Each structure stands twice: as structure tokens, then as C-alpha cells.
Amino acid sequence: MCSISSFYKAGAAGVSLTALLFSVPVFAAEGRNGQPSKAELESINRQIAAIQNPQDRAAVQNQSLVWKMTTFLCQNAARAPLTRLGADNRFFLQDDQPDSQVLVSPSLVQGRGQFRQAADGISWTPFQWSCHLDPATGAVKSFDVTPLASAGAAGASSPSTRQAAACQAAHLDVTLDDRNGAFDGMSQSGTVLTVRNTGAEACTLPPVPLVQFEDGNGAKLPVFRRSTVRARQPGPHGAKATQHVVPVLIEPGVVREATLHWVSGEVFDDSHNCVQPAQLVLKVGQEEKKAAFKGHICAPAGAHQVFDQSALQAHTDAQ
């Protein structure tokens, strides 16, 4: 058995599966024949079963079929053709737009992505891709890549973002702000996750960092973010959030925020399937930052509790 990070060390080219799963908003679609074959499902399920951490394994199981096919069947096959196009060891097979990954049929998955150029280690090139599969075996027959014009491409990061180091937990202040109950109503609730860089240098976080919840004994609760990332609604001081695949730069003293929403009322046929976490946990690399949590998260009987999470952005009055 292996951990999620070790088994996927060669995954999104330098990006661990945990980071890929929780830091990138994925917009996926499934066509009329949007079901993998029996062999493809068996291959996917074997790889998911090899994930040792039960929280990570459950989170992966909650992802869409097209995400699983892209990640577990197509990802490794992308490396060689992208290298021939000048990519280094970092790429993504997804972006922040609708239909980023499309399951056309058991023999074809298509999508868009971007790779970092080996020539300078800075520039990113967007591309379209097609993963041709053999449904009888689940193996990749071919992986085709077509580069797109890179000027002004969505998801391209500034040099300052790319050169800044990843944030360290010791240099972040994490708090929650319920905006005086502004999120409450109609059996819904929410809060604003506020992250301040208290260090002396700029640093980066994933645009949708991993958020978990713990009970009073410090045990992780089976509460997961929905796979579709919602944008924050515009407030009087800011426009609708733009979501990015690349990291979010946080200058010293600067605050970035994300909104969380969940069902807080027992509205699921009296299932009484609710949890009341004691703490919210923000994963920062291999470290954690915690904030006291006061909320009631509910789900239908037999289901995991879930929440919506926006991408990090500058302060607005958005909810």
C-alpha cells in the first residue's frame, strides 16, 4: 500500500495528487457515452484503493468520472508529447473554464491544459489535448497535444508569482469571519476564510487550498469540498472572482479571502446527519493552520457532509 503523495509522485508533473485535487478548480463534462469501460473502471479503482490515507481516498472517490479518467489513465501518457513540445516537469491537464475536461466516450477524453516551458522555467503555454484509450484494456493508445496562443492566456502567472516561495504555516494568520451572520438563512450558513501573510517576504498558496475539519479531539471529520468550485458573487467593492490554476501571490501584510458555504439545517428528511466541527484546518504544504469553528454542517442520511469553497481573492464584501 502507498500514500497518496508517494503513489502519484510522477503525477501532474511536479504536483502531488493532493495538491492537484484540492488546489485546482476543475470544470468537467461528460458526453452521451460518458461512462468508462469495465477495464477502465477497474484500473481507476485499483489506483484509488492504493491510496493509504482514508480522507484522501474518500476525497478522490467523490471526484467526477472524467477527472478520474484524466488523472489515473491519461496523466502519465501526457508527459512524453509535452516534453517534445518543450515542457519541463510541470503541467496541468485542466484549466478554470467550463468543459476543461470532457469524457466524450470510453475511448476518448479531451480537454485543455498548460505546461511550463523548460527553456526559461517561467513561461506557461496553454494547449488542447486528446487522450485516446483502449476500452478493452484501459491503456492509452495515443495522447495528442495542440499548443494554443499563449499571449494573455488565462491562468498565466506574473513573474513575481512564479518566483515567490510557497507560504509557510508559521508566516500565516488564519481566521474566520461570519460577517455577522450574513451567510445565515434558508437552512444555509457560511463564513469567510481569511489568510494574512505575516512574514517578511511574498509567498504563494494554491488558489483553492485544502480545507478540512476536526472534532474536539483533533480527529479529521469526513467533510469534503464539492469538486466544482464556485466563484464569489460581486460585492460593492469588487467584481466576480477570476479563478486560476497557478498559485496566488500574497505580499507581506496582505490578506486573501475565500468564502465557504454549507447546509446548516436538518432539511434532509429528518436524517439528523450533521456534524459540529471544533476547528477548521487549512493545509499549508505539509503543515496546518487551525481556526476555531462554530458551525453545523448537515447532509442526507448516509452521505458525507460537503461545503462549497471559492478561490482565494482580495477582500470584497462578497458572500
GUNUMAR-729917 format. One record per residue (C-alpha): residue number from 1; residue in one letter; chain; x, y, z. Coordinates in steps of 0.001 Angstrom, whole numbers. Each point is the difference from the previous one (the first is absolute). Layout:
+------+------+------+---------+---------+---------+
! tise ! bafi ! doba !       x !       y !       z !
+------+------+------+---------+---------+---------+
!  NUM !    A !    A !       X !       Y !       Z !
...
+------+------+------+---------+---------+---------+
END
This chain:
+------+------+------+---------+---------+---------+
! tise ! bafi ! doba !       x !       y !       z !
+------+------+------+---------+---------+---------+
!    1 !    M !    A !       0 !       0 !       0 !
!    2 !    C !    A !    1204 !    3534 !    -626 !
!    3 !    S !    A !    -905 !    3514 !     980 !
!    4 !    I !    A !   -1783 !    2359 !   -2350 !
!    5 !    S !    A !    3102 !    2146 !    -396 !
!    6 !    S !    A !    2467 !   -2830 !    -594 !
!    7 !    F !    A !   -2091 !   -1928 !   -2490 !
!    8 !    Y !    A !    -630 !    3108 !   -2043 !
!    9 !    K !    A !    3453 !    1535 !     258 !
!   10 !    A !    A !     239 !       3 !   -3801 !
!   11 !    G !    A !   -3486 !    1457 !    -353 !
!   12 !    A !    A !    -792 !    3520 !   -1274 !
!   13 !    A !    A !    3678 !     336 !    -637 !
!   14 !    G !    A !    1306 !    1295 !    3262 !
!   15 !    V !    A !   -3438 !     390 !    1600 !
!   16 !    S !    A !   -1118 !   -2578 !    2560 !
!   17 !    L !    A !   -3463 !   -1482 !    -353 !
!   18 !    T !    A !   -1085 !    1687 !    3226 !
!   19 !    A !    A !    1034 !    3387 !   -1342 !
!   20 !    L !    A !   -1592 !    -675 !   -3366 !
!   21 !    L !    A !   -3224 !   -1178 !    1576 !
!   22 !    F !    A !    -547 !    2881 !    2385 !
!   23 !    S !    A !    1748 !    2941 !   -1537 !
!   24 !    V !    A !   -1387 !      76 !   -3509 !
!   25 !    P !    A !   -3596 !     746 !    -943 !
!   26 !    V !    A !   -1080 !   -2569 !   -2574 !
!   27 !    F !    A !   -2889 !     492 !   -2396 !
!   28 !    A !    A !    -823 !   -3370 !   -1558 !
!   29 !    A !    A !   -2665 !   -1364 !   -2309 !
!   30 !    E !    A !   -1135 !   -3417 !   -1096 !
!   31 !    G !    A !   -1402 !    -743 !   -3442 !
!   32 !    R !    A !   -2835 !   -2276 !   -1017 !
!   33 !    N !    A !    2241 !   -3034 !     343 !
!   34 !    G !    A !    1652 !    1416 !    3110 !
!   35 !    Q !    A !     734 !   -3232 !    1829 !
!   36 !    P !    A !    3372 !   -1740 !     225 !
!   37 !    S !    A !     281 !   -3628 !   -1044 !
!   38 !    K !    A !     222 !   -2854 !    2492 !
!   39 !    A !    A !    3778 !    -256 !    -459 !
!   40 !    E !    A !     420 !    3752 !     436 !
!   41 !    L !    A !   -2071 !      -9 !    3178 !
!   42 !    E !    A !    2003 !   -2912 !    1389 !
!   43 !    S !    A !    3267 !    1830 !    -661 !
!   44 !    I !    A !   -1290 !    3181 !    1619 !
!   45 !    N !    A !   -1371 !   -1848 !    3022 !
!   46 !    R !    A !    3267 !   -1886 !     530 !
!   47 !    Q !    A !    1931 !    3249 !     122 !
!   48 !    I !    A !   -2496 !    1635 !    2336 !
!   49 !    A !    A !      90 !   -3037 !    2294 !
!   50 !    A !    A !    3793 !     419 !     227 !
!   51 !    I !    A !    -412 !    3410 !    1648 !
!   52 !    Q !    A !     842 !    -652 !    3614 !
!   53 !    N !    A !   -1473 !    3076 !    1655 !
!   54 !    P !    A !   -3785 !    -573 !     394 !
!   55 !    Q !    A !    -789 !    3725 !    -161 !
!   56 !    D !    A !    1912 !     402 !   -3261 !
!   57 !    R !    A !   -1520 !   -3188 !   -1398 !
!   58 !    A !    A !   -3534 !    1162 !     778 !
!   59 !    A !    A !     679 !    3406 !   -1544 !
!   60 !    V !    A !    1245 !   -1613 !   -3209 !
!   61 !    Q !    A !   -3014 !   -2309 !    -135 !
!   62 !    N !    A !   -2271 !    3054 !      67 !
!   63 !    Q !    A !    1540 !    1433 !   -3173 !
!   64 !    S !    A !   -1657 !    -244 !   -3423 !
!   65 !    L !    A !     591 !   -2925 !   -2351 !
!   66 !    V !    A !    1750 !    2172 !   -2560 !
!   67 !    W !    A !    2374 !    1345 !    2666 !
!   68 !    K !    A !     826 !   -3566 !    1048 !
!   69 !    M !    A !     583 !   -1100 !   -3605 !
!   70 !    T !    A !    2224 !    3011 !    -670 !
!   71 !    T !    A !    1967 !    -447 !    3208 !
!   72 !    F !    A !     381 !   -3767 !     203 !
!   73 !    L !    A !     -27 !   -1037 !   -3684 !
!   74 !    C !    A !    1246 !    2934 !   -2081 !
!   75 !    Q !    A !    2319 !    2069 !    2199 !
!   76 !    N !    A !    3192 !   -2007 !    -401 !
!   77 !    A !    A !    -460 !    -323 !   -3774 !
!   78 !    A !    A !      53 !    3802 !    -330 !
!   79 !    R !    A !    3596 !     331 !    1161 !
!   80 !    A !    A !    1828 !   -1165 !   -3137 !
!   81 !    P !    A !   -1880 !    2104 !   -2597 !
!   82 !    L !    A !     174 !    3080 !    2236 !
!   83 !    T !    A !    3746 !    -475 !     475 !
!   84 !    R !    A !     397 !     -69 !   -3771 !
!   85 !    L !    A !   -1760 !    3374 !    -119 !
!   86 !    G !    A !    2476 !    1501 !    2455 !
!   87 !    A !    A !   -1729 !    -590 !    3338 !
!   88 !    D !    A !    1934 !    -432 !    3211 !
!   89 !    N !    A !   -1254 !   -2238 !    2812 !
!   90 !    R !    A !   -3115 !    2033 !     819 !
!   91 !    F !    A !   -3337 !     -55 !   -1815 !
!   92 !    F !    A !   -3758 !     -93 !     588 !
!   93 !    L !    A !   -2683 !   -1815 !   -2014 !
!   94 !    Q !    A !   -2708 !    2468 !    1006 !
!   95 !    D !    A !    -747 !    3692 !     201 !
!   96 !    D !    A !   -2560 !    2250 !    1695 !
!   97 !    Q !    A !   -2553 !     158 !   -2822 !
!   98 !    P !    A !   -3136 !   -2118 !    -721 !
!   99 !    D !    A !     601 !   -3344 !   -1748 !
!  100 !    S !    A !    3624 !     -44 !    1103 !
!  101 !    Q !    A !    -171 !   -3806 !    -112 !
!  102 !    V !    A !   -2556 !   -1810 !   -2170 !
!  103 !    L !    A !    -748 !   -3731 !     -13 !
!  104 !    V !    A !   -1108 !    -483 !   -3608 !
!  105 !    S !    A !    -119 !   -3810 !     119 !
!  106 !    P !    A !    1853 !   -2888 !    1671 !
!  107 !    S !    A !    2618 !     322 !   -2753 !
!  108 !    L !    A !     458 !    3778 !      68 !
!  109 !    V !    A !     575 !    2658 !    2679 !
!  110 !    Q !    A !     722 !    3563 !   -1089 !
!  111 !    G !    A !     863 !    3229 !    1732 !
!  112 !    R !    A !    2243 !    2996 !     425 !
!  113 !    G !    A !    3062 !     605 !    2129 !
!  114 !    Q !    A !    3310 !    1817 !     230 !
!  115 !    F !    A !    3658 !    -861 !     379 !
!  116 !    R !    A !    3022 !    1912 !    1267 !
!  117 !    Q !    A !    2725 !     536 !   -2581 !
!  118 !    A !    A !    3359 !   -1609 !     771 !
!  119 !    A !    A !    1882 !    2733 !   -1863 !
!  120 !    D !    A !    -542 !    2591 !    2720 !
!  121 !    G !    A !   -1875 !   -1807 !    2789 !
!  122 !    I !    A !   -2402 !    2930 !     105 !
!  123 !    S !    A !   -2272 !     195 !   -3046 !
!  124 !    W !    A !   -3162 !   -2089 !    -242 !
!  125 !    T !    A !   -1539 !   -1288 !   -3236 !
!  126 !    P !    A !   -3693 !    -928 !    -231 !
!  127 !    F !    A !    -983 !   -2987 !   -2115 !
!  128 !    Q !    A !   -2842 !   -2271 !   -1055 !
!  129 !    W !    A !     341 !   -3738 !     496 !
!  130 !    S !    A !   -1659 !   -3268 !   -1017 !
!  131 !    C !    A !     540 !   -3259 !    1864 !
!  132 !    H !    A !    -834 !   -3046 !   -2159 !
!  133 !    L !    A !    -704 !   -3091 !    2083 !
!  134 !    D !    A !    -495 !   -3697 !    -632 !
!  135 !    P !    A !   -3231 !    -797 !    1897 !
!  136 !    A !    A !     847 !   -3709 !       4 !
!  137 !    T !    A !    3146 !     510 !    2075 !
!  138 !    G !    A !    -183 !    3544 !    1396 !
!  139 !    A !    A !    3372 !     783 !   -1584 !
!  140 !    V !    A !     779 !    3234 !   -1840 !
!  141 !    K !    A !     391 !    -543 !   -3759 !
!  142 !    S !    A !    1193 !    3535 !    -725 !
!  143 !    F !    A !      73 !    3464 !    1569 !
!  144 !    D !    A !    -241 !    2987 !   -2354 !
!  145 !    V !    A !     927 !    3575 !     935 !
!  146 !    T !    A !    -670 !    3239 !   -1913 !
!  147 !    P !    A !    1604 !    3158 !    1438 !
!  148 !    L !    A !   -2130 !    3146 !      78 !
!  149 !    A !    A !     996 !    3647 !    -225 !
!  150 !    S !    A !    1526 !     909 !    3351 !
!  151 !    A !    A !    -217 !    3778 !     -38 !
!  152 !    G !    A !   -2351 !    1102 !    2730 !
!  153 !    A !    A !   -1160 !   -3542 !     581 !
!  154 !    A !    A !   -2194 !    -648 !    3001 !
!  155 !    G !    A !    1928 !   -1441 !    2882 !
!  156 !    A !    A !    3340 !    1571 !    -990 !
!  157 !    S !    A !    1714 !    1248 !    3131 !
!  158 !    S !    A !    2179 !    3037 !     507 !
!  159 !    P !    A !    3750 !    -500 !     461 !
!  160 !    S !    A !    -314 !    1114 !    3653 !
!  161 !    T !    A !   -2542 !   -2756 !     671 !
!  162 !    R !    A !    2096 !   -2679 !   -1638 !
!  163 !    Q !    A !    3193 !    1005 !    1820 !
!  164 !    A !    A !   -1487 !     337 !    3513 !
!  165 !    A !    A !     408 !   -2920 !    2382 !
!  166 !    A !    A !   -2935 !   -1980 !    1323 !
!  167 !    C !    A !   -1509 !    1408 !    3184 !
!  168 !    Q !    A !    1050 !   -1472 !    3338 !
!  169 !    A !    A !   -2528 !    -602 !    2765 !
!  170 !    A !    A !    2116 !    1962 !    2480 !
!  171 !    H !    A !    -392 !    3132 !   -2128 !
!  172 !    L !    A !   -3771 !    -142 !    -449 !
!  173 !    D !    A !   -2827 !    1214 !    2219 !
!  174 !    V !    A !   -3259 !   -1859 !    -678 !
!  175 !    T !    A !   -3356 !    1173 !    1349 !
!  176 !    L !    A !   -3701 !    -450 !    -755 !
!  177 !    D !    A !   -2542 !    2803 !    -401 !
!  178 !    D !    A !   -3725 !    -786 !    -171 !
!  179 !    R !    A !    -736 !    3608 !   -1029 !
!  180 !    N !    A !   -2412 !     340 !    2929 !
!  181 !    G !    A !   -2232 !   -2801 !   -1230 !
!  182 !    A !    A !    -215 !    1299 !   -3573 !
!  183 !    F !    A !     198 !   -3565 !   -1349 !
!  184 !    D !    A !   -2782 !   -1410 !    2173 !
!  185 !    G !    A !   -3482 !    -701 !   -1300 !
!  186 !    M !    A !   -2130 !   -2632 !   -1761 !
!  187 !    S !    A !    1873 !   -2791 !    1825 !
!  188 !    Q !    A !    3287 !    1289 !   -1467 !
!  189 !    S !    A !    3047 !    1438 !    1704 !
!  190 !    G !    A !    3545 !    1039 !    -805 !
!  191 !    T !    A !    3094 !    1877 !     966 !
!  192 !    V !    A !    2961 !    1841 !   -1497 !
!  193 !    L !    A !    3395 !   -1676 !     295 !
!  194 !    T !    A !    2558 !    2798 !     426 !
!  195 !    V !    A !    3707 !    -625 !    -587 !
!  196 !    R !    A !    2569 !    2700 !     809 !
!  197 !    N !    A !    3691 !    -175 !    -865 !
!  198 !    T !    A !    1820 !     982 !    3198 !
!  199 !    G !    A !    3440 !    -747 !   -1429 !
!  200 !    A !    A !    2574 !    2369 !   -1465 !
!  201 !    E !    A !    -112 !   -1488 !   -3525 !
!  202 !    A !    A !   -2722 !    -559 !   -2576 !
!  203 !    C !    A !   -1167 !   -3605 !    -267 !
!  204 !    T !    A !   -2530 !   -2098 !   -1907 !
!  205 !    L !    A !   -2919 !   -2264 !     843 !
!  206 !    P !    A !   -2093 !   -2230 !   -2258 !
!  207 !    P !    A !   -3012 !    1934 !   -1348 !
!  208 !    V !    A !   -2340 !   -2449 !    1766 !
!  209 !    P !    A !    1975 !   -1272 !    2991 !
!  210 !    L !    A !    -999 !   -3183 !    1787 !
!  211 !    V !    A !   -2439 !     604 !    2855 !
!  212 !    Q !    A !    -860 !   -2731 !    2500 !
!  213 !    F !    A !   -1907 !    -175 !    3278 !
!  214 !    E !    A !     788 !   -1574 !    3378 !
!  215 !    D !    A !   -2021 !    -968 !    3019 !
!  216 !    G !    A !     877 !    1001 !    3547 !
!  217 !    N !    A !    2503 !   -2863 !     286 !
!  218 !    G !    A !    1923 !    1042 !   -3091 !
!  219 !    A !    A !   -1350 !   -2796 !   -2213 !
!  220 !    K !    A !    -694 !     883 !   -3640 !
!  221 !    L !    A !   -3690 !     -51 !    -945 !
!  222 !    P !    A !   -1312 !   -1376 !   -3340 !
!  223 !    V !    A !   -1013 !    3444 !   -1266 !
!  224 !    F !    A !    1098 !     781 !   -3557 !
!  225 !    R !    A !      30 !    2876 !   -2443 !
!  226 !    R !    A !   -2211 !    -459 !   -3060 !
!  227 !    S !    A !    2033 !    -728 !   -3137 !
!  228 !    T !    A !   -1454 !    3039 !   -1797 !
!  229 !    V !    A !    1426 !    3272 !    1281 !
!  230 !    R !    A !   -2433 !    2879 !     140 !
!  231 !    A !    A !     988 !    3605 !    -616 !
!  232 !    R !    A !    -730 !    2622 !    2630 !
!  233 !    Q !    A !   -2835 !    2307 !    -914 !
!  234 !    P !    A !     961 !    3640 !    -604 !
!  235 !    G !    A !    -319 !    2448 !    2873 !
!  236 !    P !    A !      33 !    3791 !    -193 !
!  237 !    H !    A !    3814 !       4 !     296 !
!  238 !    G !    A !     969 !   -2785 !   -2352 !
!  239 !    A !    A !    -957 !   -1842 !   -3163 !
!  240 !    K !    A !    -673 !   -3680 !    -440 !
!  241 !    A !    A !    3037 !   -2088 !     866 !
!  242 !    T !    A !    2224 !   -1362 !   -2760 !
!  243 !    Q !    A !    1241 !   -3480 !     801 !
!  244 !    H !    A !    3530 !   -1076 !    -988 !
!  245 !    V !    A !    1944 !   -3218 !    -244 !
!  246 !    V !    A !    3236 !    1731 !    1024 !
!  247 !    P !    A !     833 !     902 !    3623 !
!  248 !    V !    A !   -1351 !    3130 !    1696 !
!  249 !    L !    A !    2638 !    2546 !    1008 !
!  250 !    I !    A !    -320 !    1508 !    3494 !
!  251 !    E !    A !    2239 !    2973 !     718 !
!  252 !    P !    A !    1157 !     710 !    3595 !
!  253 !    G !    A !   -2898 !    1307 !    2081 !
!  254 !    V !    A !   -2522 !    -731 !   -2743 !
!  255 !    V !    A !   -3230 !   -1931 !     588 !
!  256 !    R !    A !   -1634 !   -2513 !   -2335 !
!  257 !    E !    A !   -3491 !   -1387 !     591 !
!  258 !    A !    A !   -2183 !   -2907 !   -1027 !
!  259 !    T !    A !   -3652 !    -563 !     822 !
!  260 !    L !    A !   -1389 !   -3304 !    1264 !
!  261 !    H !    A !   -3694 !    -970 !    -218 !
!  262 !    W !    A !   -1814 !   -3073 !    1346 !
!  263 !    V !    A !   -3406 !   -1350 !     983 !
!  264 !    S !    A !    -509 !     735 !    3687 !
!  265 !    G !    A !   -3558 !   -1208 !     534 !
!  266 !    E !    A !   -1325 !   -3535 !     355 !
!  267 !    V !    A !   -2021 !     197 !   -3216 !
!  268 !    F !    A !     725 !   -3497 !   -1319 !
!  269 !    D !    A !   -3049 !   -2011 !    1084 !
!  270 !    D !    A !     881 !     142 !    3684 !
!  271 !    S !    A !    3226 !   -1933 !    -613 !
!  272 !    H !    A !    1776 !    1825 !    2872 !
!  273 !    N !    A !    3245 !    -492 !   -1935 !
!  274 !    C !    A !    1823 !    3095 !    1250 !
!  275 !    V !    A !    3412 !     724 !    1486 !
!  276 !    Q !    A !    1190 !    2910 !    2089 !
!  277 !    P !    A !    3760 !     375 !    -580 !
!  278 !    A !    A !    2143 !    1617 !    2650 !
!  279 !    Q !    A !    2663 !    1261 !   -2367 !
!  280 !    L !    A !     576 !     833 !   -3648 !
!  281 !    V !    A !    3369 !   -1225 !   -1279 !
!  282 !    L !    A !    1801 !    1733 !   -2879 !
!  283 !    K !    A !    2704 !   -2161 !   -1564 !
!  284 !    V !    A !    3162 !    1986 !    -740 !
!  285 !    G !    A !    2363 !   -2374 !   -1769 !
!  286 !    Q !    A !     645 !   -2780 !    2500 !
!  287 !    E !    A !   -1017 !    2262 !    2899 !
!  288 !    E !    A !   -3337 !    1193 !    1351 !
!  289 !    K !    A !   -1555 !    3189 !    1299 !
!  290 !    K !    A !   -3121 !    -282 !    2155 !
!  291 !    A !    A !   -2825 !    2352 !     912 !
!  292 !    A !    A !   -2844 !    -524 !    2457 !
!  293 !    F !    A !   -3169 !    -903 !   -1903 !
!  294 !    K !    A !   -3577 !     601 !    1068 !
!  295 !    G !    A !   -2318 !   -1636 !   -2457 !
!  296 !    H !    A !   -2407 !   -2835 !    -651 !
!  297 !    I !    A !     533 !   -1912 !   -3298 !
!  298 !    C !    A !   -2731 !   -2376 !   -1166 !
!  299 !    A !    A !    -470 !   -2576 !   -2763 !
!  300 !    P !    A !   -2544 !   -2636 !   -1104 !
!  301 !    A !    A !      -9 !   -3313 !    1861 !
!  302 !    G !    A !    3004 !   -2144 !    -889 !
!  303 !    A !    A !    1851 !    2811 !   -1809 !
!  304 !    H !    A !    3085 !    2016 !     866 !
!  305 !    Q !    A !    -494 !    3617 !     983 !
!  306 !    V !    A !    1188 !    2371 !   -2728 !
!  307 !    F !    A !     685 !    3702 !    -417 !
!  308 !    D !    A !     608 !    2463 !   -2820 !
!  309 !    Q !    A !    3277 !    1917 !     -65 !
!  310 !    S !    A !     965 !    2940 !   -2183 !
!  311 !    A !    A !    3481 !     697 !   -1295 !
!  312 !    L !    A !    2204 !    2360 !    2004 !
!  313 !    Q !    A !    -281 !    3654 !    -970 !
!  314 !    A !    A !     457 !    3490 !    1383 !
!  315 !    H !    A !   -2463 !    1299 !    2599 !
!  316 !    T !    A !   -3505 !     832 !   -1203 !
!  317 !    D !    A !   -3403 !      90 !    1635 !
!  318 !    A !    A !    -863 !   -3107 !   -2010 !
!  319 !    Q !    A !   -1851 !   -2950 !    1433 !
+------+------+------+---------+---------+---------+
END
